[in-house]
Amino acid sequence: MEKGLITIDGVDLRLWVTGIKRNFAVTDSEHSGRVKSNEMYRDVIGTFYNYTLTAEPDSNHRGDYDTFYEVITSPVPFHTLVFPYGQTTLEFLAYVTSGEDEVKIDTNGDKQVNRWSGLSVQFIAKAPQRRP
């Protein structure tokens, strides 16, 4: 893909975004459910848009990958995100549920270089982005 597809907490980092998946959840309140006639009653609270991002480091700016990892693993309740949505972007608050990446260790004599890559992270919206 390309650089610059997302912003997190107001920071643009030089990463290669290799994939963005979005999913949605039309979510009901606790008042939803089957009534005596067995018909479904729905008290819809809204639609949440959640994202999974996969990214690789830019070989010229490997430190940005490390910075991104530190941001997403920070013990904070929420992050401000700007992600692609339709033909524009969507800004929203989200929390990180999990993520993973892997390391390939390069050694050259006494020097070791950790080359982390393949980062995949899930972002879950704090609130519905659309309400009835």
N, CA, C and O atoms as a GROMACS GRO file, in nm:
protein
  528
    1MET      N    1   0.085  -0.118   0.000
    1MET     CA    2   0.000   0.000   0.000
    1MET      C    3   0.089   0.124   0.000
    1MET      O    4   0.175   0.138  -0.087
    2GLU      N    5   0.069   0.213   0.096
    2GLU     CA    6   0.146   0.336   0.095
    2GLU      C    7   0.157   0.394   0.234
    2GLU      O    8   0.092   0.347   0.328
    3LYS      N    9   0.240   0.496   0.245
    3LYS     CA   10   0.255   0.565   0.372
    3LYS      C   11   0.145   0.669   0.388
    3LYS      O   12   0.084   0.712   0.290
    4GLY      N   13   0.122   0.708   0.515
    4GLY     CA   14   0.033   0.820   0.540
    4GLY      C   15  -0.114   0.789   0.537
    4GLY      O   16  -0.196   0.880   0.521
    5LEU      N   17  -0.153   0.662   0.552
    5LEU     CA   18  -0.294   0.630   0.550
    5LEU      C   19  -0.363   0.652   0.684
    5LEU      O   20  -0.485   0.665   0.689
    6ILE      N   21  -0.286   0.656   0.792
    6ILE     CA   22  -0.345   0.674   0.924
    6ILE      C   23  -0.269   0.778   1.004
    6ILE      O   24  -0.152   0.807   0.977
    7THR      N   25  -0.338   0.833   1.102
    7THR     CA   26  -0.277   0.921   1.201
    7THR      C   27  -0.322   0.868   1.336
    7THR      O   28  -0.439   0.833   1.354
    8ILE      N   29  -0.231   0.863   1.432
    8ILE     CA   30  -0.267   0.819   1.567
    8ILE      C   31  -0.220   0.923   1.667
    8ILE      O   32  -0.102   0.961   1.668
    9ASP      N   33  -0.312   0.968   1.751
    9ASP     CA   34  -0.284   1.069   1.853
    9ASP      C   35  -0.215   1.192   1.795
    9ASP      O   36  -0.126   1.251   1.858
   10GLY      N   37  -0.257   1.230   1.675
   10GLY     CA   38  -0.205   1.350   1.610
   10GLY      C   39  -0.068   1.333   1.547
   10GLY      O   40  -0.010   1.431   1.500
   11VAL      N   41  -0.015   1.211   1.545
   11VAL     CA   42   0.120   1.187   1.494
   11VAL      C   43   0.112   1.107   1.364
   11VAL      O   44   0.048   1.002   1.359
   12ASP      N   45   0.178   1.158   1.260
   12ASP     CA   46   0.195   1.082   1.137
   12ASP      C   47   0.331   1.015   1.144
   12ASP      O   48   0.433   1.082   1.164
   13LEU      N   49   0.334   0.884   1.127
   13LEU     CA   50   0.460   0.811   1.131
   13LEU      C   51   0.489   0.752   0.994
   13LEU      O   52   0.398   0.720   0.917
   14ARG      N   53   0.616   0.738   0.965
   14ARG     CA   54   0.658   0.685   0.836
   14ARG      C   55   0.663   0.532   0.845
   14ARG      O   56   0.765   0.473   0.879
   15LEU      N   57   0.549   0.472   0.815
   15LEU     CA   58   0.533   0.327   0.812
   15LEU      C   59   0.475   0.287   0.678
   15LEU      O   60   0.411   0.368   0.611
   16TRP      N   61   0.499   0.164   0.639
   16TRP     CA   62   0.433   0.111   0.520
   16TRP      C   63   0.309   0.036   0.567
   16TRP      O   64   0.319  -0.068   0.631
   17VAL      N   65   0.193   0.090   0.535
   17VAL     CA   66   0.067   0.024   0.568
   17VAL      C   67   0.043  -0.083   0.463
   17VAL      O   68   0.025  -0.053   0.345
   18THR      N   69   0.043  -0.209   0.506
   18THR     CA   70   0.027  -0.319   0.411
   18THR      C   71  -0.117  -0.369   0.404
   18THR      O   72  -0.153  -0.445   0.314
   19GLY      N   73  -0.199  -0.326   0.500
   19GLY     CA   74  -0.338  -0.366   0.496
   19GLY      C   75  -0.421  -0.295   0.601
   19GLY      O   76  -0.375  -0.271   0.713
   20ILE      N   77  -0.542  -0.263   0.564
   20ILE     CA   78  -0.638  -0.209   0.659
   20ILE      C   79  -0.768  -0.285   0.635
   20ILE      O   80  -0.823  -0.286   0.524
   21LYS      N   81  -0.817  -0.349   0.740
   21LYS     CA   82  -0.946  -0.415   0.735
   21LYS      C   83  -1.038  -0.340   0.829
   21LYS      O   84  -0.999  -0.302   0.939
   22ARG      N   85  -1.160  -0.320   0.786
   22ARG     CA   86  -1.257  -0.261   0.877
   22ARG      C   87  -1.372  -0.360   0.894
   22ARG      O   88  -1.402  -0.439   0.804
   23ASN      N   89  -1.434  -0.354   1.009
   23ASN     CA   90  -1.555  -0.431   1.030
   23ASN      C   91  -1.653  -0.342   1.104
   23ASN      O   92  -1.615  -0.242   1.163
   24PHE      N   93  -1.777  -0.381   1.100
   24PHE     CA   94  -1.879  -0.300   1.166
   24PHE      C   95  -1.962  -0.388   1.257
   24PHE      O   96  -1.972  -0.510   1.238
   25ALA      N   97  -2.022  -0.324   1.356
   25ALA     CA   98  -2.113  -0.393   1.446
   25ALA      C   99  -2.230  -0.301   1.475
   25ALA      O  100  -2.215  -0.197   1.538
   26VAL      N  101  -2.349  -0.341   1.427
   26VAL     CA  102  -2.472  -0.270   1.461
   26VAL      C  103  -2.513  -0.329   1.596
   26VAL      O  104  -2.552  -0.445   1.605
   27THR      N  105  -2.504  -0.246   1.701
   27THR     CA  106  -2.512  -0.297   1.837
   27THR      C  107  -2.642  -0.256   1.905
   27THR      O  108  -2.686  -0.142   1.894
   28ASP      N  109  -2.701  -0.352   1.975
   28ASP     CA  110  -2.826  -0.331   2.048
   28ASP      C  111  -2.798  -0.303   2.195
   28ASP      O  112  -2.693  -0.339   2.248
   29SER      N  113  -2.893  -0.238   2.259
   29SER     CA  114  -2.883  -0.217   2.404
   29SER      C  115  -2.930  -0.344   2.476
   29SER      O  116  -2.974  -0.440   2.414
   30GLU      N  117  -2.921  -0.340   2.607
   30GLU     CA  118  -2.966  -0.454   2.687
   30GLU      C  119  -3.119  -0.470   2.684
   30GLU      O  120  -3.170  -0.570   2.735
   31HIS      N  121  -3.191  -0.374   2.625
   31HIS     CA  122  -3.336  -0.381   2.616
   31HIS      C  123  -3.385  -0.458   2.492
   31HIS      O  124  -3.505  -0.474   2.473
   32SER      N  125  -3.294  -0.503   2.410
   32SER     CA  126  -3.329  -0.578   2.290
   32SER      C  127  -3.353  -0.724   2.325
   32SER      O  128  -3.303  -0.774   2.425
   33GLY      N  129  -3.431  -0.792   2.242
   33GLY     CA  130  -3.454  -0.934   2.262
   33GLY      C  131  -3.590  -0.977   2.211
   33GLY      O  132  -3.665  -0.897   2.154
   34ARG      N  133  -3.621  -1.102   2.231
   34ARG     CA  134  -3.748  -1.159   2.186
   34ARG      C  135  -3.859  -1.121   2.284
   34ARG      O  136  -3.841  -1.125   2.406
   35VAL      N  137  -3.973  -1.084   2.228
   35VAL     CA  138  -4.091  -1.052   2.309
   35VAL      C  139  -4.180  -1.177   2.315
   35VAL      O  140  -4.145  -1.280   2.257
   36LYS      N  141  -4.295  -1.169   2.385
   36LYS     CA  142  -4.383  -1.286   2.403
   36LYS      C  143  -4.425  -1.350   2.272
   36LYS      O  144  -4.441  -1.472   2.266
   37SER      N  145  -4.444  -1.270   2.168
   37SER     CA  146  -4.486  -1.324   2.038
   37SER      C  147  -4.369  -1.387   1.961
   37SER      O  148  -4.387  -1.433   1.848
   38ASN      N  149  -4.250  -1.389   2.022
   38ASN     CA  150  -4.127  -1.440   1.962
   38ASN      C  151  -4.072  -1.351   1.851
   38ASN      O  152  -3.978  -1.389   1.782
   39GLU      N  153  -4.130  -1.234   1.835
   39GLU     CA  154  -4.072  -1.138   1.742
   39GLU      C  155  -3.953  -1.072   1.808
   39GLU      O  156  -3.945  -1.061   1.931
   40MET      N  157  -3.862  -1.029   1.725
   40MET     CA  158  -3.742  -0.963   1.777
   40MET      C  159  -3.770  -0.815   1.796
   40MET      O  160  -3.819  -0.748   1.705
   41TYR      N  161  -3.739  -0.765   1.913
   41TYR     CA  162  -3.743  -0.621   1.939
   41TYR      C  163  -3.599  -0.575   1.948
   41TYR      O  164  -3.519  -0.633   2.021
   42ARG      N  165  -3.566  -0.469   1.874
   42ARG     CA  166  -3.430  -0.417   1.876
   42ARG      C  167  -3.430  -0.272   1.921
   42ARG      O  168  -3.502  -0.188   1.868
   43ASP      N  169  -3.349  -0.245   2.018
   43ASP     CA  170  -3.320  -0.110   2.063
   43ASP      C  171  -3.175  -0.083   2.020
   43ASP      O  172  -3.081  -0.103   2.097
   44VAL      N  173  -3.160  -0.037   1.897
   44VAL     CA  174  -3.026  -0.018   1.838
   44VAL      C  175  -2.962   0.107   1.896
   44VAL      O  176  -3.021   0.215   1.893
   45ILE      N  177  -2.840   0.090   1.950
   45ILE     CA  178  -2.768   0.207   2.003
   45ILE      C  179  -2.679   0.272   1.898
   45ILE      O  180  -2.645   0.390   1.909
   46GLY      N  181  -2.639   0.194   1.796
   46GLY     CA  182  -2.559   0.254   1.691
   46GLY      C  183  -2.469   0.154   1.620
   46GLY      O  184  -2.469   0.034   1.650
   47THR      N  185  -2.392   0.208   1.526
   47THR     CA  186  -2.299   0.127   1.449
   47THR      C  187  -2.156   0.166   1.485
   47THR      O  188  -2.119   0.284   1.481
   48PHE      N  189  -2.077   0.066   1.520
   48PHE     CA  190  -1.936   0.083   1.552
   48PHE      C  191  -1.853   0.040   1.431
   48PHE      O  192  -1.880  -0.064   1.371
   49TYR      N  193  -1.753   0.119   1.394
   49TYR     CA  194  -1.658   0.081   1.291
   49TYR      C  195  -1.525   0.052   1.359
   49TYR      O  196  -1.467   0.138   1.424
   50ASN      N  197  -1.477  -0.071   1.343
   50ASN     CA  198  -1.352  -0.115   1.403
   50ASN      C  199  -1.253  -0.150   1.292
   50ASN      O  200  -1.293  -0.184   1.181
   51TYR      N  201  -1.125  -0.141   1.323
   51TYR     CA  202  -1.022  -0.160   1.221
   51TYR      C  203  -0.912  -0.254   1.268
   51TYR      O  204  -0.880  -0.261   1.386
   52THR      N  205  -0.855  -0.327   1.172
   52THR     CA  206  -0.732  -0.401   1.193
   52THR      C  207  -0.631  -0.346   1.094
   52THR      O  208  -0.656  -0.341   0.973
   53LEU      N  209  -0.517  -0.306   1.146
   53LEU     CA  210  -0.411  -0.245   1.065
   53LEU      C  211  -0.292  -0.339   1.061
   53LEU      O  212  -0.253  -0.395   1.164
   54THR      N  213  -0.235  -0.358   0.943
   54THR     CA  214  -0.107  -0.429   0.931
   54THR      C  215  -0.006  -0.332   0.871
   54THR      O  216  -0.037  -0.258   0.778
   55ALA      N  217   0.115  -0.336   0.925
   55ALA     CA  218   0.217  -0.240   0.882
   55ALA      C  219   0.356  -0.301   0.887
   55ALA      O  220   0.382  -0.396   0.961
   56GLU      N  221   0.443  -0.244   0.807
   56GLU     CA  222   0.584  -0.280   0.802
   56GLU      C  223   0.667  -0.154   0.825
   56GLU      O  224   0.620  -0.043   0.796
   57PRO      N  225   0.788  -0.168   0.878
   57PRO     CA  226   0.872  -0.049   0.895
   57PRO      C  227   0.922   0.003   0.761
   57PRO      O  228   0.944  -0.074   0.667
   58ASP      N  229   0.939   0.133   0.753
   58ASP     CA  230   1.008   0.195   0.641
   58ASP      C  231   1.157   0.178   0.671
   58ASP      O  232   1.204   0.224   0.775
   59SER      N  233   1.230   0.113   0.583
   59SER     CA  234   1.371   0.083   0.612
   59SER      C  235   1.455   0.208   0.636
   59SER      O  236   1.561   0.201   0.698
   60ASN      N  237   1.409   0.323   0.587
   60ASN     CA  238   1.482   0.448   0.610
   60ASN      C  239   1.444   0.515   0.743
   60ASN      O  240   1.511   0.608   0.787
   61HIS      N  241   1.337   0.466   0.807
   61HIS     CA  242   1.288   0.528   0.930
   61HIS      C  243   1.240   0.421   1.028
   61HIS      O  244   1.126   0.425   1.074
   62ARG      N  245   1.326   0.326   1.060
   62ARG     CA  246   1.289   0.215   1.147
   62ARG      C  247   1.245   0.262   1.285
   62ARG      O  248   1.164   0.196   1.350
   63GLY      N  249   1.296   0.374   1.330
   63GLY     CA  250   1.258   0.428   1.460
   63GLY      C  251   1.110   0.463   1.468
   63GLY      O  252   1.051   0.457   1.576
   64ASP      N  253   1.048   0.500   1.355
   64ASP     CA  254   0.905   0.532   1.354
   64ASP      C  255   0.821   0.408   1.385
   64ASP      O  256   0.716   0.419   1.448
   65TYR      N  257   0.867   0.292   1.342
   65TYR     CA  258   0.798   0.167   1.372
   65TYR      C  259   0.800   0.143   1.523
   65TYR      O  260   0.700   0.106   1.584
   66ASP      N  261   0.919   0.164   1.583
   66ASP     CA  262   0.932   0.146   1.728
   66ASP      C  263   0.845   0.247   1.802
   66ASP      O  264   0.783   0.213   1.903
   67THR      N  265   0.840   0.371   1.754
   67THR     CA  266   0.755   0.473   1.816
   67THR      C  267   0.608   0.433   1.807
   67THR      O  268   0.534   0.445   1.906
   68PHE      N  269   0.566   0.387   1.691
   68PHE     CA  270   0.427   0.342   1.674
   68PHE      C  271   0.395   0.230   1.773
   68PHE      O  272   0.289   0.229   1.834
   69TYR      N  273   0.487   0.135   1.787
   69TYR     CA  274   0.465   0.024   1.880
   69TYR      C  275   0.450   0.076   2.023
   69TYR      O  276   0.365   0.028   2.098
   70GLU      N  277   0.533   0.172   2.061
   70GLU     CA  278   0.524   0.229   2.195
   70GLU      C  279   0.390   0.300   2.216
   70GLU      O  280   0.332   0.293   2.324
   71VAL      N  281   0.342   0.370   2.113
   71VAL     CA  282   0.214   0.440   2.123
   71VAL      C  283   0.099   0.341   2.141
   71VAL      O  284   0.016   0.359   2.230
   72ILE      N  285   0.094   0.238   2.059
   72ILE     CA  286  -0.021   0.147   2.064
   72ILE      C  287  -0.018   0.055   2.184
   72ILE      O  288  -0.122   0.000   2.222
   73THR      N  289   0.099   0.036   2.245
   73THR     CA  290   0.106  -0.049   2.364
   73THR      C  291   0.105   0.033   2.493
   73THR      O  292   0.120  -0.023   2.601
   74SER      N  293   0.088   0.163   2.482
   74SER     CA  294   0.080   0.249   2.600
   74SER      C  295  -0.043   0.211   2.683
   74SER      O  296  -0.149   0.182   2.627
   75PRO      N  297  -0.028   0.210   2.815
   75PRO     CA  298  -0.143   0.179   2.900
   75PRO      C  299  -0.235   0.300   2.917
   75PRO      O  300  -0.250   0.354   3.027
   76VAL      N  301  -0.295   0.341   2.806
   76VAL     CA  302  -0.390   0.453   2.807
   76VAL      C  303  -0.525   0.400   2.761
   76VAL      O  304  -0.531   0.301   2.688
   77PRO      N  305  -0.632   0.464   2.804
   77PRO     CA  306  -0.764   0.410   2.770
   77PRO      C  307  -0.798   0.416   2.620
   77PRO      O  308  -0.854   0.322   2.565
   78PHE      N  309  -0.763   0.529   2.554
   78PHE     CA  310  -0.806   0.548   2.415
   78PHE      C  311  -0.700   0.621   2.335
   78PHE      O  312  -0.614   0.690   2.390
   79HIS      N  313  -0.708   0.606   2.204
   79HIS     CA  314  -0.625   0.678   2.107
   79HIS      C  315  -0.717   0.750   2.009
   79HIS      O  316  -0.826   0.702   1.978
   80THR      N  317  -0.672   0.866   1.961
   80THR     CA  318  -0.742   0.936   1.854
   80THR      C  319  -0.685   0.887   1.723
   80THR      O  320  -0.564   0.896   1.700
   81LEU      N  321  -0.771   0.836   1.636
   81LEU     CA  322  -0.728   0.778   1.508
   81LEU      C  323  -0.791   0.852   1.392
   81LEU      O  324  -0.901   0.905   1.403
   82VAL      N  325  -0.720   0.855   1.281
   82VAL     CA  326  -0.776   0.898   1.154
   82VAL      C  327  -0.745   0.785   1.055
   82VAL      O  328  -0.630   0.758   1.023
   83PHE      N  329  -0.852   0.720   1.009
   83PHE     CA  330  -0.839   0.606   0.918
   83PHE      C  331  -0.919   0.634   0.791
   83PHE      O  332  -1.011   0.716   0.792
   84PRO      N  333  -0.882   0.567   0.682
   84PRO     CA  334  -0.963   0.581   0.561
   84PRO      C  335  -1.105   0.532   0.586
   84PRO      O  336  -1.127   0.434   0.658
   85TYR      N  337  -1.200   0.602   0.527
   85TYR     CA  338  -1.340   0.561   0.536
   85TYR      C  339  -1.410   0.611   0.411
   85TYR      O  340  -1.407   0.731   0.382
   86GLY      N  341  -1.471   0.521   0.336
   86GLY     CA  342  -1.530   0.562   0.209
   86GLY      C  343  -1.423   0.627   0.123
   86GLY      O  344  -1.314   0.572   0.105
   87GLN      N  345  -1.454   0.742   0.069
   87GLN     CA  346  -1.358   0.814  -0.014
   87GLN      C  347  -1.288   0.925   0.063
   87GLN      O  348  -1.215   1.005   0.004
   88THR      N  349  -1.309   0.929   0.196
   88THR     CA  350  -1.243   1.031   0.279
   88THR      C  351  -1.179   0.961   0.399
   88THR      O  352  -1.124   0.851   0.385
   89THR      N  353  -1.186   1.023   0.514
   89THR     CA  354  -1.131   0.964   0.635
   89THR      C  355  -1.232   0.976   0.748
   89THR      O  356  -1.329   1.052   0.740
   90LEU      N  357  -1.209   0.900   0.852
   90LEU     CA  358  -1.292   0.899   0.972
   90LEU      C  359  -1.203   0.921   1.092
   90LEU      O  360  -1.106   0.847   1.112
   91GLU      N  361  -1.234   1.022   1.174
   91GLU     CA  362  -1.160   1.045   1.297
   91GLU      C  363  -1.245   0.997   1.414
   91GLU      O  364  -1.363   1.031   1.423
   92PHE      N  365  -1.186   0.917   1.502
   92PHE     CA  366  -1.262   0.861   1.614
   92PHE      C  367  -1.168   0.817   1.726
   92PHE      O  368  -1.047   0.802   1.705
   93LEU      N  369  -1.225   0.796   1.844
   93LEU     CA  370  -1.152   0.741   1.957
   93LEU      C  371  -1.166   0.590   1.955
   93LEU      O  372  -1.274   0.537   1.930
   94ALA      N  373  -1.056   0.521   1.983
   94ALA     CA  374  -1.059   0.375   1.986
   94ALA      C  375  -0.960   0.325   2.089
   94ALA      O  376  -0.869   0.396   2.132
   95TYR      N  377  -0.980   0.199   2.126
   95TYR     CA  378  -0.883   0.136   2.214
   95TYR      C  379  -0.820   0.017   2.142
   95TYR      O  380  -0.877  -0.037   2.047
   96VAL      N  381  -0.702  -0.020   2.189
   96VAL     CA  382  -0.629  -0.131   2.131
   96VAL      C  383  -0.662  -0.256   2.211
   96VAL      O  384  -0.653  -0.257   2.333
   97THR      N  385  -0.702  -0.361   2.140
   97THR     CA  386  -0.732  -0.486   2.209
   97THR      C  387  -0.614  -0.582   2.207
   97THR      O  388  -0.586  -0.649   2.307
   98SER      N  389  -0.544  -0.588   2.096
   98SER     CA  390  -0.430  -0.678   2.085
   98SER      C  391  -0.351  -0.645   1.960
   98SER      O  392  -0.396  -0.569   1.874
   99GLY      N  393  -0.235  -0.703   1.952
   99GLY     CA  394  -0.152  -0.686   1.834
   99GLY      C  395  -0.038  -0.786   1.837
   99GLY      O  396  -0.014  -0.852   1.938
  100GLU      N  397   0.032  -0.797   1.725
  100GLU     CA  398   0.146  -0.886   1.720
  100GLU      C  399   0.238  -0.847   1.606
  100GLU      O  400   0.195  -0.791   1.506
  101ASP      N  401   0.365  -0.879   1.623
  101ASP     CA  402   0.462  -0.869   1.516
  101ASP      C  403   0.570  -0.973   1.542
  101ASP      O  404   0.562  -1.048   1.639
  102GLU      N  405   0.671  -0.977   1.457
  102GLU     CA  406   0.776  -1.076   1.474
  102GLU      C  407   0.912  -1.014   1.444
  102GLU      O  408   0.921  -0.911   1.377
  103VAL      N  409   1.015  -1.078   1.495
  103VAL     CA  410   1.151  -1.025   1.478
  103VAL      C  411   1.236  -1.124   1.399
  103VAL      O  412   1.224  -1.245   1.412
  104LYS      N  413   1.322  -1.066   1.317
  104LYS     CA  414   1.429  -1.140   1.252
  104LYS      C  415   1.557  -1.075   1.301
  104LYS      O  416   1.577  -0.955   1.285
  105ILE      N  417   1.643  -1.154   1.360
  105ILE     CA  418   1.766  -1.101   1.418
  105ILE      C  419   1.879  -1.117   1.319
  105ILE      O  420   1.911  -1.227   1.275
  106ASP      N  421   1.941  -1.003   1.286
  106ASP     CA  422   2.058  -1.002   1.200
  106ASP      C  423   2.181  -0.983   1.288
  106ASP      O  424   2.184  -0.892   1.372
  107THR      N  425   2.280  -1.067   1.270
  107THR     CA  426   2.405  -1.051   1.344
  107THR      C  427   2.520  -1.033   1.247
  107THR      O  428   2.528  -1.098   1.142
  108ASN      N  429   2.606  -0.943   1.284
  108ASN     CA  430   2.726  -0.916   1.206
  108ASN      C  431   2.840  -0.896   1.305
  108ASN      O  432   2.860  -0.786   1.357
  109GLY      N  433   2.912  -1.002   1.331
  109GLY     CA  434   3.016  -0.994   1.433
  109GLY      C  435   2.952  -0.980   1.570
  109GLY      O  436   2.870  -1.063   1.610
  110ASP      N  437   2.991  -0.876   1.642
  110ASP     CA  438   2.938  -0.851   1.776
  110ASP      C  439   2.811  -0.768   1.774
  110ASP      O  440   2.751  -0.744   1.879
  111LYS      N  441   2.769  -0.723   1.657
  111LYS     CA  442   2.652  -0.635   1.648
  111LYS      C  443   2.526  -0.716   1.616
  111LYS      O  444   2.526  -0.800   1.526
  112GLN      N  445   2.419  -0.687   1.691
  112GLN     CA  446   2.290  -0.751   1.666
  112GLN      C  447   2.189  -0.644   1.629
  112GLN      O  448   2.179  -0.542   1.696
  113VAL      N  449   2.114  -0.667   1.521
  113VAL     CA  450   2.009  -0.576   1.478
  113VAL      C  451   1.877  -0.651   1.480
  113VAL      O  452   1.862  -0.754   1.414
  114ASN      N  453   1.781  -0.598   1.556
  114ASN     CA  454   1.647  -0.657   1.561
  114ASN      C  455   1.562  -0.592   1.453
  114ASN      O  456   1.538  -0.472   1.456
  115ARG      N  457   1.516  -0.671   1.359
  115ARG     CA  458   1.433  -0.621   1.250
  115ARG      C  459   1.289  -0.669   1.271
  115ARG      O  460   1.251  -0.777   1.226
  116TRP      N  461   1.212  -0.586   1.341
  116TRP     CA  462   1.072  -0.618   1.368
  116TRP      C  463   0.989  -0.587   1.245
  116TRP      O  464   1.014  -0.490   1.174
  117SER      N  465   0.888  -0.671   1.220
  117SER     CA  466   0.800  -0.649   1.105
  117SER      C  467   0.671  -0.727   1.123
  117SER      O  468   0.655  -0.803   1.218
  118GLY      N  469   0.580  -0.706   1.028
  118GLY     CA  470   0.454  -0.780   1.027
  118GLY      C  471   0.359  -0.741   1.138
  118GLY      O  472   0.284  -0.826   1.188
  119LEU      N  473   0.359  -0.615   1.177
  119LEU     CA  474   0.273  -0.570   1.286
  119LEU      C  475   0.127  -0.573   1.244
  119LEU      O  476   0.090  -0.521   1.139
  120SER      N  477   0.046  -0.634   1.328
  120SER     CA  478  -0.098  -0.636   1.309
  120SER      C  479  -0.160  -0.592   1.441
  120SER      O  480  -0.127  -0.647   1.546
  121VAL      N  481  -0.250  -0.493   1.437
  121VAL     CA  482  -0.310  -0.439   1.559
  121VAL      C  483  -0.458  -0.413   1.536
  121VAL      O  484  -0.499  -0.371   1.428
  122GLN      N  485  -0.537  -0.439   1.639
  122GLN     CA  486  -0.682  -0.418   1.631
  122GLN      C  487  -0.721  -0.293   1.710
  122GLN      O  488  -0.674  -0.271   1.821
  123PHE      N  489  -0.808  -0.212   1.648
  123PHE     CA  490  -0.861  -0.092   1.712
  123PHE      C  491  -1.012  -0.105   1.720
  123PHE      O  492  -1.079  -0.129   1.619
  124ILE      N  493  -1.068  -0.089   1.841
  124ILE     CA  494  -1.212  -0.098   1.864
  124ILE      C  495  -1.264   0.039   1.902
  124ILE      O  496  -1.210   0.103   1.991
  125ALA      N  497  -1.368   0.085   1.834
  125ALA     CA  498  -1.424   0.218   1.857
  125ALA      C  499  -1.477   0.231   1.999
  125ALA      O  500  -1.538   0.138   2.052
  126LYS      N  501  -1.454   0.347   2.059
  126LYS     CA  502  -1.503   0.377   2.193
  126LYS      C  503  -1.654   0.392   2.193
  126LYS      O  504  -1.722   0.344   2.284
  127ALA      N  505  -1.707   0.456   2.093
  127ALA     CA  506  -1.850   0.486   2.084
  127ALA      C  507  -1.897   0.460   1.941
  127ALA      O  508  -1.816   0.452   1.849
  128PRO      N  509  -2.028   0.445   1.923
  128PRO     CA  510  -2.076   0.426   1.786
  128PRO      C  511  -2.048   0.550   1.702
  128PRO      O  512  -2.067   0.663   1.747
  129GLN      N  513  -2.005   0.527   1.580
  129GLN     CA  514  -1.982   0.639   1.488
  129GLN      C  515  -2.112   0.683   1.422
  129GLN      O  516  -2.120   0.794   1.369
  130ARG      N  517  -2.212   0.597   1.423
  130ARG     CA  518  -2.345   0.632   1.370
  130ARG      C  519  -2.449   0.592   1.474
  130ARG      O  520  -2.442   0.484   1.532
  131ARG      N  521  -2.545   0.680   1.495
  131ARG     CA  522  -2.653   0.652   1.589
  131ARG      C  523  -2.786   0.667   1.517
  131ARG      O  524  -2.796   0.741   1.419
  132PRO      N  525  -2.889   0.596   1.565
  132PRO     CA  526  -3.020   0.607   1.501
  132PRO      C  527  -3.078   0.746   1.516
  132PRO      O  528  -3.188   0.773   1.467
   0.00000   0.00000   0.00000
